[in-house]
């Protein structure tokens, strides 16, 4: 399977998970395409945009920053992020993300049932 970024269908999203601001998001992998993977997405957060801290109950998520800077949240703890940084939200825990004023792009992999 070969997936080209230029062929992805980006959608504009707002106030993701109770956060604020706008983002563009596209799925490289949809649910059912890979065993135990619900989706793999590319998410481009506009400057200052947040994805609200939310609970993962029954699934887990991996984020890796591909461009820009910002902050991550894990169980209420805020930490800096820059290109190449990654973090994991295990089942039963909470996480969120916030773009700096330059914006932030990341890949999200959601696994579970």
Residue, then its C-alpha position, 0 to 999 in steps of 0.5 A: x500500500x502506498x499513500x501519497x500526502x497529495x492524495x489525502x482528503x483534508x478536512x477542517x476541524x474546530x474545537x477538537x475534544x473541547x479545545x479551541x482553534x482550527x486544524x486540518x486533518x487527514x487519515x493515512x489509514x482508516x479503521x479496519x485497514x490495519x490490525x488493531x489500528x483505528x486510524x493514523x492521521x496527520x493533523x496540522x494545528x493552526x497557531x495557538x490551537x489546542x486539542x482538549x485533554x481527554x481520557x482514553x478508555x479502551x484505546x491508546x494513542x501515539x503522537x509524534x511532532x513532525x513540524x513546529x513546537x508546542x506543549x503536550x499534556x499527559x494526566x494534567x502534566x504540561x511539557x514542551x514539544x518540538x519536531x521529532x518529539x513523541x508521547x504515548x497516552x496509554x489506556x486509562x490516562x488523559x492527554x492533549x496538545x497545544x500549538x505554539x504561535x508558529x503552529x504544530x503538525x503531528x501524526x496520531x496513531x490510535x490503537x485498540x478496539 
